[in-house]
Amino acid sequence: MADEIELKLDLTPEAADALEAATVLPGDPGIAEQRSVYFDTLDHQLSKTGLSLRIRRSGSKRLQTIKADGASAAGLFVRSEWERPVSNDTPVLDDTTPIRAVLGDAADAITPVFEVRIERRTWIISEGGATIELVLDSGEVVAGERTSPICEIELELKQGDPGALFAFARRIDAVAPARLGVQSKAERGYRLTGPAPTMVKAELVKLAAGMTAADAFRHIAQSCVRQFRLNEALLLAGRDAGALHQVRVALRRLRSAFSIFKPVIGGDAHTPLRDELRWLASELANARNLDVLLERAKPGALRDRIAASREAAYDAVGEVLASARVRALMLDLAEWAASGDWQGAPDTMTAPDQPARDFAISALDRFRRKVKRDGRDLAHIEDEARHEVRKDAKKLRYASEFFTSLFDRKRERRRHKKFVAALEGLQDKLGALNDLATAPQLLEQLGLADDPDAARLLAGGKRKALLEAAAEAHEDLIDVKRFWR
């Protein structure tokens, strides 16, 4: 069993051709045709445990590989592997693998579920004192009658500093646009076995009990980047409103993580990244606002006008997401989260090796206190102050989701459900009030300030009734028991 560190990059076939034509890669590659069969039970029990099983044939040789997903996230993969030669396409599941221990008798029901067929080109790279193996895979995943193309690079660190992986990735992107890759080939195959997704919601962040606060931050940040990239790909392929919404959710979650973990990571070291995230979120705002209006509008001239504006806004979104600036931002985020350099920031207030659960308790207490204190007399404070309560409530919500797995006792799960439900109720009311407060400015930005029907679409209800409902929701939240205490 061995650990490996890989950085994945997605690119188009045209970009792959441009890369090979450039001078970035040294000499002629090694070339191999590979066919990999992936196995699981019909209900994917193996995948659900975080394991994958494949038999790869290259030439006359077959190699069985079992991988545990472990800490994989956001382009940088660190995981455990079990490998052995086999004579045919029948898996060998003896005591040298974890599969029977994990699945029990269900291991006997393992069967082929999909195949990956690729041409692999391999180079050995020297970069910044490190040795890197670069493989360029092109081909397809096949599951029954469904197929999906593959064109990706894997940079595996053989020796040296992991930062060299990112440095070389930037050299690649300079000659052939490449996006941070967040899907394994196994995941691509499993996606083909079910309905095609139109959006991907935030996945549960699995934080282990023994993790430090720094470990927790790294996993959460990588989870946010992964959510962004999965939805970015869907958005560029289909202009789906749900994918755009989840792209923006991913950015909000990451920005909230920066605030939640400020005592650990400091406030200054990540300022350029935070500013870039704010810029990107603002570039996507118009399209999202038009999606909301379009969903509420009835057929007619106004809806047609909104639809036309939406198409133009999505054109702009596509240009932004295709930019080198966004590709660089994702690489910068992945490297920054993985490197841990922020652990030495001079303005930190909490030791990075503090137990994650202890940090979670203090963070949840901190944001609950802010929501409780600043939300007093919620119906009578100014709109700007109420908006600050809304932002803090959102951070409290994200913190509650980030730290879910650290509070897994029966009573904690029960309280968590009630707490989040109360928090959602407050957020809904504060969101409707914010829509009312910002409607004039938003309509001006969208070029709809002269249309009274458009203003009615943004109205979430009568202001007085919403204020009373928000105050009541705030009281409900403060009364509900904390799941972390």
matplotlib code that plots the C-alpha trace (Angstrom):
import matplotlib.pyplot as plt

x = [0.0, 1.4, 0.3, 0.4, -0.1, -1.7, -2.9, -5.5, -6.2, -9.1, -8.5, -10.0, -8.6, -7.5, -5.7, -4.0, -2.8, -1.5, 0.4, 2.1, 3.1, 4.6, 8.1, 6.8, 7.1, 10.5, 11.0, 8.8, 6.3, 5.8, 2.5, 0.2, -3.3, -5.3, -8.6, -9.9, -12.9, -14.5, -16.4, -19.0, -22.3, -25.4, -26.4, -22.8, -22.1, -18.3, -18.5, -20.6, -17.8, -15.3, -13.5, -13.0, -11.9, -10.6, -8.6, -6.5, -5.1, -2.1, -0.7, -0.7, -0.5, -3.4, -3.2, -5.9, -6.1, -8.2, -8.3, -9.6, -10.7, -9.4, -8.5, -9.1, -10.6, -10.3, -7.7, -5.1, -5.6, -4.0, -5.1, -4.2, -3.9, -3.7, -2.3, -1.5, -1.1, -4.0, -4.4, -7.8, -10.8, -12.0, -11.1, -9.1, -10.7, -8.6, -7.4, -4.8, -7.5, -10.1, -13.1, -14.4, -13.9, -15.9, -18.7, -18.9, -20.9, -21.9, -18.4, -19.5, -22.0, -19.3, -19.7, -18.4, -20.2, -18.3, -15.1, -12.5, -10.7, -7.8, -4.5, -2.0, 1.1, 3.7, 6.6, 9.0, 9.3, 11.9, 10.4, 11.8, 14.0, 11.0, 10.4, 6.9, 5.3, 2.9, 0.3, -2.0, -5.1, -7.5, -10.4, -13.8, -15.8, -18.4, -21.3, -23.8, -24.9, -23.7, -20.3, -18.4, -15.1, -11.9, -9.1, -7.1, -3.7, -2.4, 0.7, 2.0, 4.8, 7.6, 10.0, 10.1, 7.8, 4.1, 4.2, 6.1, 2.9, 1.1, 4.0, 4.1, 0.3, 0.6, 3.2, 0.7, -2.1, 0.0, 0.1, -3.0, -6.0, -6.5, -9.0, -8.5, -9.8, -11.9, -13.3, -11.6, -12.2, -14.2, -16.5, -17.0, -18.0, -20.4, -22.1, -22.8, -24.7, -27.4, -29.4, -27.3, -27.0, -28.0, -26.4, -24.4, -25.3, -22.7, -21.5, -21.2, -17.7, -16.4, -14.4, -12.8, -12.9, -9.1, -8.7, -7.1, -8.7, -6.2, -7.2, -10.8, -10.3, -8.3, -11.1, -13.8, -12.0, -11.3, -14.9, -16.0, -13.6, -14.9, -18.5, -17.6, -15.8, -18.4, -21.2, -19.0, -18.7, -22.4, -23.1, -20.8, -22.4, -26.1, -26.8, -28.8, -30.1, -29.6, -25.9, -25.3, -27.0, -24.7, -21.6, -22.6, -23.3, -19.9, -18.3, -20.4, -19.5, -15.8, -15.9, -17.8, -15.2, -12.6, -14.6, -15.4, -11.7, -10.3, -8.8, -6.9, -5.9, -5.7, -7.3, -4.5, -2.8, -5.9, -7.0, -6.1, -8.0, -11.0, -11.0, -10.9, -13.8, -15.8, -15.1, -16.2, -19.4, -20.3, -19.7, -22.3, -24.9, -26.8, -27.5, -28.7, -31.0, -32.5, -33.1, -35.1, -37.2, -37.7, -39.0, -41.5, -42.6, -45.8, -45.7, -45.8, -43.7, -41.9, -40.9, -39.6, -37.6, -36.2, -35.4, -33.4, -31.5, -30.8, -29.2, -26.9, -26.0, -25.2, -23.0, -21.0, -20.9, -19.4, -16.7, -15.8, -15.6, -13.5, -11.0, -7.4, -8.2, -10.8, -8.6, -5.7, -8.0, -9.0, -5.3, -4.4, -7.1, -6.2, -2.6, -3.2, -5.5, -3.2, 0.1, -0.9, 1.3, -1.5, -0.8, 2.0, 0.0, 1.0, -2.5, -4.0, -5.6, -6.1, -3.5, -3.9, -3.5, -6.5, -8.9, -11.5, -14.4, -13.2, -12.8, -16.2, -17.8, -16.2, -17.0, -20.6, -20.9, -19.3, -21.7, -24.8, -23.9, -23.6, -26.9, -28.6, -27.0, -27.4, -30.9, -32.5, -35.4, -35.0, -38.2, -37.0, -33.3, -32.0, -31.9, -28.1, -28.0, -30.6, -28.5, -25.5, -27.7, -28.6, -24.9, -24.0, -27.0, -25.7, -22.3, -23.8, -25.8, -22.7, -20.7, -23.6, -23.2, -19.4, -19.2, -22.1, -20.0, -18.2, -21.6, -22.8, -24.3, -28.1, -29.0, -26.7, -28.2, -31.7, -30.8, -28.9, -32.0, -34.2, -31.5, -30.9, -34.7, -35.1, -32.1, -33.6, -36.8, -34.9, -32.9, -36.0, -37.6, -34.4, -33.9, -37.3, -36.7, -33.4, -35.1, -37.5, -34.7, -32.4, -35.2, -34.8, -31.0, -31.3, -34.0, -31.7, -28.8, -30.9, -32.4, -35.9, -36.4, -39.2, -41.3, -43.7, -44.5, -40.8, -40.8, -43.8, -41.8, -39.1, -41.6, -41.5, -44.5, -45.7, -42.8, -44.7, -45.7, -42.2, -40.7, -42.9, -42.3, -38.5, -38.6, -40.6, -38.2, -35.3, -36.9, -37.5, -33.8, -32.6, -35.0, -33.9, -31.3, -27.7, -26.7, -23.0, -23.7]
y = [0.0, 3.4, 7.1, 9.2, 12.9, 13.9, 17.1, 16.7, 19.1, 19.0, 20.2, 20.0, 17.8, 21.0, 22.2, 18.8, 19.1, 22.6, 21.3, 18.5, 21.0, 23.4, 23.1, 22.5, 18.7, 17.1, 14.7, 11.9, 10.3, 6.7, 5.6, 2.9, 1.8, 1.0, -0.6, -0.5, -2.4, -1.1, -3.4, -2.9, -4.4, -3.4, -1.0, 0.4, -0.6, -0.5, 3.1, 4.2, 3.0, 5.2, 2.4, 1.7, -1.5, -1.8, -4.2, -2.4, -4.1, -2.6, -4.8, -8.4, -7.4, -6.9, -5.0, -4.9, -1.7, -0.8, 2.8, 4.5, 8.1, 9.2, 12.9, 13.5, 16.8, 19.7, 18.5, 17.4, 13.7, 11.9, 8.3, 4.7, 2.0, -1.8, -3.3, -6.8, -8.4, -10.7, -13.1, -12.1, -9.8, -11.5, -9.6, -11.3, -10.4, -12.1, -10.9, -8.6, -6.2, -4.3, -5.3, -8.4, -6.7, -3.8, -5.5, -8.9, -11.4, -8.6, -8.9, -12.0, -9.8, -7.6, -7.3, -5.0, -1.6, 0.5, 0.7, 3.3, 3.2, 5.6, 6.3, 7.3, 9.4, 9.7, 12.2, 12.6, 16.3, 18.1, 21.3, 23.3, 20.5, 18.1, 15.1, 14.8, 12.2, 13.7, 11.5, 12.8, 10.6, 10.8, 8.4, 7.7, 6.1, 3.6, 2.4, 0.4, 2.5, 5.8, 7.3, 10.3, 11.7, 12.0, 14.4, 15.1, 15.4, 13.9, 15.3, 12.9, 14.0, 11.5, 13.5, 17.1, 19.9, 19.6, 23.3, 22.1, 20.5, 23.8, 25.6, 23.2, 23.3, 27.1, 26.5, 24.1, 26.6, 29.3, 27.3, 25.1, 26.3, 23.7, 23.7, 22.2, 18.6, 17.3, 14.0, 10.7, 8.3, 6.1, 9.1, 9.9, 6.3, 6.2, 9.3, 7.6, 4.8, 7.2, 10.2, 13.0, 15.7, 19.3, 20.6, 19.4, 20.4, 20.7, 17.3, 16.4, 17.4, 14.4, 15.6, 12.9, 13.2, 13.4, 16.2, 19.6, 22.9, 23.3, 19.9, 20.8, 24.1, 22.4, 19.8, 22.4, 24.7, 21.9, 20.8, 24.3, 24.3, 20.9, 22.1, 25.1, 23.1, 20.4, 23.0, 25.2, 22.3, 21.7, 25.4, 25.8, 22.8, 23.7, 27.2, 25.6, 28.0, 25.4, 25.0, 28.7, 28.9, 26.1, 27.8, 30.9, 28.8, 27.3, 30.7, 31.9, 28.8, 29.4, 33.0, 32.1, 29.5, 32.2, 34.2, 31.2, 30.1, 33.6, 32.8, 29.9, 31.4, 35.1, 37.9, 39.2, 36.3, 35.4, 38.9, 38.6, 35.3, 36.8, 39.8, 37.5, 35.4, 38.6, 39.7, 36.4, 36.3, 39.8, 38.8, 36.0, 38.1, 39.5, 36.2, 34.8, 37.7, 37.3, 33.6, 34.6, 37.1, 34.7, 32.0, 34.4, 36.1, 35.0, 34.6, 37.9, 40.9, 41.3, 37.6, 37.8, 40.9, 39.2, 36.0, 38.1, 39.8, 36.4, 35.1, 38.1, 37.7, 34.0, 35.0, 37.2, 34.4, 32.0, 34.6, 35.1, 31.4, 30.7, 33.4, 32.7, 34.7, 32.2, 29.2, 30.8, 31.5, 27.8, 26.7, 29.4, 28.3, 24.6, 25.3, 27.7, 25.3, 22.3, 24.0, 25.1, 28.2, 30.1, 28.2, 30.6, 33.9, 36.5, 37.6, 34.2, 33.8, 30.1, 27.4, 25.4, 22.1, 22.8, 19.8, 20.5, 19.8, 22.3, 24.9, 24.1, 24.7, 28.1, 29.2, 28.1, 30.0, 33.1, 33.4, 32.5, 35.3, 37.8, 36.8, 36.9, 40.3, 42.1, 40.7, 42.1, 44.3, 43.0, 44.6, 48.2, 48.3, 49.8, 47.9, 47.8, 46.4, 43.8, 42.8, 42.3, 39.9, 38.1, 37.7, 36.4, 34.0, 32.7, 32.1, 30.3, 28.1, 27.2, 26.5, 24.2, 22.3, 22.3, 20.8, 18.3, 15.2, 16.3, 16.2, 12.7, 11.5, 10.7, 13.8, 16.0, 14.9, 15.5, 19.0, 19.8, 19.1, 21.4, 24.1, 24.2, 24.3, 27.4, 29.0, 28.4, 30.1, 33.2, 33.3, 33.0, 36.1, 38.1, 37.2, 38.5, 41.7, 42.1, 41.7, 44.5, 46.8, 46.2, 46.0, 49.5, 49.2, 45.7, 46.8, 49.7, 47.3, 45.0, 47.9, 47.2, 50.3, 51.6, 48.5, 48.3, 44.7, 43.8, 45.5, 43.3, 40.2, 41.0, 41.8, 38.9, 40.2, 43.2, 44.8, 45.1, 41.4, 40.3, 42.3, 40.7, 37.3, 37.9, 39.0, 35.9, 33.6, 35.2, 34.4, 30.8, 30.4, 31.7, 29.5, 26.3, 24.1, 24.3, 21.0, 21.5, 22.0]
z = [0.0, -0.9, -0.9, -4.1, -4.7, -8.0, -9.6, -12.3, -15.1, -17.6, -21.2, -24.6, -27.4, -29.2, -26.1, -25.8, -29.4, -28.6, -25.6, -27.5, -30.2, -27.7, -26.1, -22.6, -22.8, -23.1, -26.0, -27.2, -24.8, -23.9, -25.4, -24.2, -25.0, -21.8, -21.1, -17.5, -16.2, -13.0, -10.7, -8.1, -6.9, -8.8, -6.0, -5.9, -2.3, -3.0, -4.2, -1.2, 1.1, -0.7, -2.5, -6.2, -7.9, -11.4, -13.6, -16.2, -19.2, -21.0, -23.7, -22.4, -18.7, -16.3, -13.0, -10.3, -8.3, -5.4, -4.3, -1.1, -1.7, 1.7, 1.4, -2.3, -3.2, -5.6, -8.0, -5.4, -4.7, -1.7, -1.3, -0.6, -3.2, -3.2, -6.4, -7.7, -11.1, -12.2, -15.1, -16.4, -15.8, -12.7, -9.5, -6.8, -3.5, -0.8, 2.6, 1.0, 0.0, 2.3, 0.1, 1.9, 5.3, 4.1, 2.1, 3.7, 1.7, -0.8, -2.2, -4.1, -6.0, -7.5, -11.3, -14.1, -14.2, -16.8, -18.8, -19.4, -22.8, -23.2, -25.0, -22.4, -23.2, -20.5, -19.8, -16.9, -16.0, -13.9, -12.3, -9.5, -8.2, -8.3, -10.4, -11.9, -14.0, -16.5, -18.2, -20.9, -21.2, -24.1, -24.7, -23.3, -20.4, -21.5, -19.4, -21.4, -24.3, -22.7, -23.3, -22.0, -23.5, -21.4, -22.1, -18.9, -17.5, -14.3, -12.7, -10.1, -7.7, -7.6, -5.6, -4.3, -3.2, -4.1, -5.1, -8.2, -9.4, -9.4, -11.0, -13.9, -14.2, -14.7, -17.5, -19.2, -18.9, -20.5, -23.8, -23.5, -21.4, -18.6, -15.8, -12.4, -12.5, -9.6, -10.9, -10.9, -13.9, -11.5, -10.6, -14.3, -14.9, -12.0, -13.2, -16.5, -14.7, -13.3, -14.5, -16.0, -13.4, -14.2, -11.0, -8.0, -4.5, -1.7, -0.6, 3.1, 4.3, 6.1, 9.0, 11.3, 15.0, 15.3, 12.8, 13.6, 12.8, 10.0, 8.6, 8.7, 6.9, 4.2, 3.6, 3.6, 1.2, -1.2, -1.0, -2.0, -5.0, -6.0, -5.9, -8.0, -10.7, -11.0, -11.5, -13.7, -16.2, -16.2, -16.6, -19.6, -21.2, -20.6, -19.2, -16.4, -13.8, -11.1, -12.0, -11.9, -8.5, -7.2, -8.7, -6.6, -3.6, -3.8, -3.9, -0.9, 1.1, 0.4, 1.4, 4.5, 5.3, 5.2, 7.8, 10.0, 10.1, 10.4, 13.9, 12.2, 8.9, 9.7, 7.8, 5.6, 3.9, 1.8, 0.9, -2.8, -3.0, -1.2, -3.5, -6.6, -5.2, -4.6, -8.2, -9.6, -7.6, -8.8, -12.4, -12.0, -10.2, -13.1, -14.7, -11.4, -10.8, -14.2, -13.6, -10.5, -12.4, -15.3, -13.0, -11.5, -14.7, -16.6, -20.4, -22.2, -23.3, -19.9, -19.8, -23.3, -22.4, -19.3, -21.4, -23.9, -21.2, -19.6, -22.8, -23.0, -19.3, -19.8, -22.8, -20.4, -17.8, -20.4, -21.2, -17.6, -16.8, -19.9, -18.9, -17.8, -14.6, -13.4, -14.3, -12.4, -9.4, -9.1, -9.2, -6.7, -4.3, -4.6, -4.0, -1.1, 0.7, 0.2, 1.1, 4.6, 4.3, 6.0, 9.3, 10.0, 9.4, 12.0, 12.7, 13.7, 17.1, 17.3, 17.0, 13.8, 15.6, 17.9, 17.7, 14.9, 17.2, 19.8, 17.1, 15.6, 19.0, 19.4, 15.8, 16.1, 19.4, 17.9, 15.0, 17.1, 19.5, 16.7, 15.2, 18.7, 19.6, 16.3, 15.6, 18.7, 17.8, 14.2, 13.0, 13.8, 12.9, 9.6, 6.4, 6.4, 9.9, 9.1, 6.1, 8.4, 10.5, 7.3, 6.3, 9.8, 9.7, 6.4, 7.9, 10.9, 8.4, 6.5, 9.7, 10.8, 7.5, 7.4, 10.9, 10.7, 10.8, 14.0, 15.9, 15.0, 18.2, 18.1, 20.3, 18.3, 15.0, 16.3, 17.5, 14.3, 12.2, 14.4, 14.6, 10.8, 10.2, 12.5, 10.8, 7.3, 8.5, 9.6, 6.4, 4.2, 5.9, 5.9, 2.2, 1.3, 3.2, 1.4, -2.0, -1.1, 0.0, -3.0, -5.6, -7.0, -7.4, -8.9, -11.5, -12.4, -13.0, -15.1, -17.2, -15.9, -13.6, -15.8, -15.6, -12.7, -13.4, -13.0, -9.5, -8.5, -9.4, -6.9, -4.1, -1.6, 0.4, 2.4, 4.4, 7.7, 7.6, 6.6, 9.5, 12.0, 10.6, 10.6, 14.3, 15.2, 13.2, 15.1, 18.4, 17.3, 16.4, 19.7, 21.6, 19.8, 21.5, 20.1, 18.6, 19.6, 23.3]

ax = plt.figure().add_subplot(projection="3d")
ax.plot(x, y, z, "-o")
ax.set_aspect("equal")
plt.show()
